[in-house]
Amino acid sequence: ERLTSQIADTIVKVLEPRGVAVILEAEHLCMTMRGIKKPGSKIVTSAMRGLFRQRAATRAEFLTLIGKR
């Protein structure tokens, strides 16, 4: 979760856009190597900044578009 926020915050800081949306899908190594031992376990996190956080319609459009990939 922290990495997703760091990516979004860095984009905001460097590029100063009106909005940033970051969706990150990764394999959770602690679930693969310890405890549950379930290889291939994926986790999806998101971070929304600016217009994507403020406007539900903008956020919904983004999520719809990436869902079609």
Secondary structure, DSSP 8 states (H G I E B T S, - for coil): -HHHHHHHHHHHHHH--SEEEEEEEEE-HHHHHSTT--TT-EEEEEEEEEHHHH-HHHHHHHHHHHHT-
